[in-house]
């Protein structure tokens, strides 16, 4: 859909017109060996099932599956994938130097309506050749996926793009994330403050503080990504567009009384 030699429209303008980030357009396959890409796919499969696995347990799991790997490689790959074992740690730490970390505001809070609390998170997406990162912004009450973006890097620009898209549609009272550098970045938090949104951040490594979007990742991967094994970024983007439309408007949720997220989000 993008014409690189268009006489009137720049690539940037064309990307904006179809809602595609430029980083996605310029994506090149990750420069990892086929073995590392295979290991990353296996790590993602196991981590989606067992998010409490750190690199020692993940190394042991891969060795039991017949792969001769050492902990150093698995630790590097898990860092590249931006995943870590989920467990209660003795104290929280700042994810990025000089970034302010905000308190967790949801403890004991009754969430009773849409747009009261939004949450956001990033996940690793394996592909046939390479990988991408996916960010989504979800309404906590209705489980409605408000916006999402793909990127081939973790530079945070795609998170900010998703946030600006979401804020153009509505404004939550509270926005909850983890302490990742993308969400503690000044540009991201300033956008929330300018919109008069209160910022909440869960404890580092505490998946239970942002549990609903973690469940979303498991659902998306098992119902779409792992099944389809997308070969190209445009195919991945089209596939996710179709899946999130299905997720929001057709897929019933037991926790929502077998209503869809869209029904709960717009009927309340």
C-alpha positions as semicolon CSV with decimal commas, in nm:
position;residue;x (nm);y (nm);z (nm)
1;X;0,000;0,000;0,000
2;X;0,303;0,232;0,034
3;X;0,449;0,382;-0,285
4;X;0,811;0,475;-0,213
5;X;0,838;0,692;-0,525
6;X;0,504;0,873;-0,501
7;X;0,539;1,223;-0,654
8;X;0,313;1,402;-0,403
9;X;0,297;1,197;-0,082
10;X;0,598;1,127;0,135
11;X;0,642;0,790;0,302
12;X;0,564;0,953;0,635
13;X;0,237;1,095;0,503
14;X;0,135;0,764;0,347
15;X;0,206;0,579;0,672
16;X;-0,006;0,828;0,868
17;X;-0,292;0,792;0,620
18;X;-0,315;0,414;0,665
19;X;-0,230;0,415;1,037
20;X;0,108;0,244;0,997
21;X;0,415;0,344;1,199
22;X;0,721;0,424;0,989
23;X;0,932;0,184;1,196
24;X;0,703;-0,096;1,078
25;X;0,741;0,011;0,714
26;X;1,120;0,018;0,740
27;X;1,134;-0,312;0,927
28;X;1,417;-0,545;0,834
29;X;1,440;-0,905;0,960
30;X;1,618;-0,927;1,293
31;X;1,984;-1,009;1,261
32;X;1,973;-1,320;1,476
33;X;2,081;-1,666;1,371
34;X;1,813;-1,922;1,278
35;X;1,901;-2,112;1,596
36;X;1,850;-1,806;1,815
37;X;1,519;-1,729;1,644
38;X;1,408;-2,086;1,710
39;X;1,515;-2,061;2,074
40;X;1,331;-1,731;2,113
41;X;1,015;-1,888;1,973
42;X;1,046;-2,178;2,218
43;X;1,117;-1,939;2,504
44;X;0,808;-1,737;2,416
45;X;0,592;-2,049;2,404
46;X;0,712;-2,165;2,744
47;X;0,704;-1,818;2,901
48;X;0,345;-1,770;2,786
49;X;0,259;-2,090;2,977
50;X;0,496;-2,036;3,270
51;X;0,571;-1,665;3,326
52;X;0,754;-1,747;3,650
53;X;1,040;-1,911;3,456
54;X;1,364;-1,715;3,476
55;X;1,665;-1,792;3,261
56;X;1,791;-2,082;3,481
57;X;1,459;-2,271;3,459
58;X;1,422;-2,174;3,094
59;X;1,769;-2,312;3,022
60;X;1,682;-2,637;3,197
61;X;1,355;-2,660;3,002
62;X;1,532;-2,616;2,668
63;X;1,800;-2,869;2,761
64;X;1,532;-3,124;2,850
65;X;1,385;-3,057;2,506
66;X;1,714;-3,153;2,344
67;X;1,876;-2,812;2,289
68;X;2,237;-2,771;2,400
69;X;2,226;-2,418;2,536
70;X;2,397;-2,233;2,819
71;X;2,240;-1,989;3,067
72;X;2,434;-1,692;2,927
73;X;2,270;-1,725;2,585
74;X;1,921;-1,773;2,730
75;X;1,961;-1,472;2,958
76;X;2,066;-1,255;2,660
77;X;1,774;-1,374;2,449
78;X;1,522;-1,315;2,728
79;X;1,659;-0,963;2,772
80;X;1,626;-0,906;2,397
81;X;1,267;-1,027;2,420
82;X;1,210;-0,793;2,717
83;X;1,081;-1,067;2,946
84;X;1,176;-1,170;3,298
85;X;1,049;-1,412;3,558
86;X;0,745;-1,296;3,751
87;X;0,781;-1,311;4,127
88;X;0,759;-1,087;4,431
89;X;1,087;-0,903;4,470
90;X;1,217;-0,749;4,795
91;X;1,193;-0,394;4,657
92;X;1,102;-0,213;4,340
93;X;1,373;-0,058;4,126
94;X;1,375;0,221;3,872
95;X;1,358;0,074;3,523
96;X;1,550;0,357;3,355
97;X;1,792;0,606;3,502
98;X;1,641;0,950;3,573
99;X;1,288;0,828;3,494
100;X;1,029;0,896;3,763
101;X;0,834;0,593;3,887
102;X;0,478;0,655;4,003
103;X;0,290;0,474;4,284
104;X;0,045;0,190;4,227
105;X;-0,306;0,337;4,259
106;X;-0,528;0,033;4,204
107;X;-0,483;-0,154;4,533
108;X;-0,827;-0,183;4,695
109;X;-0,988;0,031;4,423
110;X;-1,334;-0,073;4,302
111;X;-1,333;-0,053;3,922
112;X;-1,697;-0,015;3,823
113;X;-1,715;0,146;3,478
114;X;-1,537;0,181;3,142
115;X;-1,266;0,445;3,107
116;X;-1,203;0,442;3,480
117;X;-0,872;0,256;3,441
118;X;-0,670;0,182;3,129
119;X;-0,363;-0,039;3,121
120;X;-0,083;-0,095;2,870
121;X;0,189;-0,350;2,812
122;X;0,439;-0,473;2,550
123;X;0,491;-0,829;2,431
124;X;0,732;-1,008;2,200
125;X;0,583;-1,142;1,876
126;X;0,770;-1,423;1,695
127;X;0,759;-1,443;1,316
128;X;0,888;-1,692;1,061
129;X;1,198;-1,478;1,007
130;X;1,258;-1,227;1,283
131;X;1,028;-1,077;1,541
132;X;0,834;-0,766;1,634
133;X;0,709;-0,599;1,951
134;X;0,341;-0,531;2,016
135;X;0,192;-0,276;2,255
136;X;-0,176;-0,263;2,344
137;X;-0,388;-0,029;2,553
138;X;-0,686;-0,197;2,720
139;X;-0,978;-0,080;2,932
140;X;-0,951;-0,261;3,266
141;X;-1,327;-0,287;3,331
142;X;-1,449;-0,405;2,989
143;X;-1,127;-0,572;2,858
144;X;-1,180;-0,367;2,541
145;X;-0,858;-0,319;2,339
146;X;-0,860;0,051;2,261
147;X;-0,547;0,078;2,045
148;X;-0,237;-0,121;1,954
149;X;0,087;-0,067;1,763
150;X;0,371;-0,278;1,623
151;X;0,742;-0,193;1,621
152;X;1,072;-0,364;1,543
153;X;1,244;-0,181;1,831
154;X;1,174;-0,099;2,196
155;X;1,250;0,272;2,159
156;X;0,910;0,376;2,296
157;X;0,787;0,576;1,996
158;X;0,525;0,314;1,914
159;X;0,397;0,322;2,274
160;X;0,356;0,697;2,255
161;X;0,179;0,665;1,918
162;X;-0,065;0,414;2,067
163;X;-0,126;0,641;2,366
164;X;-0,198;0,945;2,149
165;X;-0,440;0,742;1,937
166;X;-0,619;0,622;2,251
167;X;-0,641;0,968;2,408
168;X;-0,796;1,100;2,088
169;X;-1,085;0,859;2,150
170;X;-1,142;0,897;2,526
171;X;-0,973;0,983;2,855
172;X;-0,939;0,743;3,152
173;X;-0,918;0,849;3,514
174;X;-0,611;0,629;3,576
175;X;-0,353;0,478;3,340
176;X;-0,166;0,175;3,476
177;X;0,156;0,022;3,337
178;X;0,465;-0,157;3,454
179;X;0,791;0,030;3,518
180;X;0,933;-0,025;3,171
181;X;1,144;0,255;3,028
182;X;0,890;0,313;2,749
183;X;0,617;0,398;3,004
184;X;0,835;0,596;3,248
185;X;0,975;0,811;2,966
186;X;0,904;1,183;3,002
187;X;0,722;1,207;2,668
188;X;0,481;0,930;2,769
189;X;0,406;1,052;3,121
190;X;0,378;1,415;3,006
191;X;0,111;1,317;2,752
192;X;-0,089;1,158;3,035
193;X;-0,042;1,454;3,267
194;X;-0,143;1,699;2,994
195;X;-0,464;1,496;2,953
196;X;-0,524;1,513;3,333
197;X;-0,487;1,136;3,367
198;X;-0,349;0,994;3,692
199;X;-0,050;0,765;3,643
200;X;-0,021;0,429;3,820
201;X;0,271;0,185;3,795
202;X;0,284;-0,166;3,935
203;X;0,574;-0,327;4,119
204;X;0,864;-0,441;3,904
205;X;0,809;-0,805;3,802
206;X;0,458;-0,811;3,951
207;X;0,245;-0,951;3,670
208;X;-0,056;-0,975;3,903
209;X;-0,074;-0,594;3,917
210;X;-0,154;-0,580;3,545
211;X;-0,313;-0,923;3,513
212;X;-0,582;-0,850;3,254
213;X;-0,347;-0,741;2,978
214;X;-0,116;-1,034;3,056
215;X;-0,416;-1,260;2,997
216;X;-0,475;-1,075;2,670
217;X;-0,124;-1,167;2,550
218;X;-0,182;-1,533;2,626
219;X;-0,513;-1,523;2,437
220;X;-0,372;-1,339;2,133
221;X;-0,074;-1,571;2,104
222;X;-0,259;-1,900;2,141
223;X;-0,559;-1,801;1,931
224;X;-0,376;-1,617;1,654
225;X;0,002;-1,564;1,650
226;X;0,120;-1,918;1,733
227;X;-0,137;-2,066;1,495
228;X;-0,070;-1,847;1,193
229;X;0,310;-1,802;1,210
230;X;0,312;-1,476;1,015
231;X;0,584;-1,444;0,752
232;X;0,577;-1,067;0,689
233;X;0,507;-0,753;0,888
234;X;0,211;-0,645;0,668
235;X;0,058;-0,991;0,713
236;X;0,110;-0,965;1,089
237;X;-0,049;-0,620;1,097
238;X;-0,350;-0,733;0,893
239;X;-0,386;-1,046;1,103
240;X;-0,380;-0,856;1,432
241;X;-0,624;-0,599;1,298
242;X;-0,866;-0,881;1,218
243;X;-0,805;-1,060;1,548
244;X;-0,850;-0,755;1,771
245;X;-1,173;-0,673;1,588
246;X;-1,289;-1,029;1,661
247;X;-1,167;-1,006;2,021
248;X;-1,353;-0,680;2,086
249;X;-1,681;-0,747;1,906
250;X;-1,733;-1,123;1,871
251;X;-1,539;-1,318;2,133
252;X;-1,751;-1,366;2,451
253;X;-1,574;-1,351;2,788
254;X;-1,683;-1,570;3,075
255;X;-1,575;-1,302;3,326
256;X;-1,804;-1,054;3,146
257;X;-2,107;-1,280;3,166
258;X;-2,035;-1,410;2,816
259;X;-2,070;-1,065;2,667
260;X;-1,809;-0,918;2,437
261;X;-1,573;-0,638;2,548
262;X;-1,744;-0,397;2,305
263;X;-2,086;-0,473;2,452
264;X;-1,963;-0,403;2,805
265;X;-1,756;-0,101;2,704
266;X;-2,030;0,081;2,516
267;X;-2,343;-0,040;2,699
268;X;-2,236;0,069;3,048
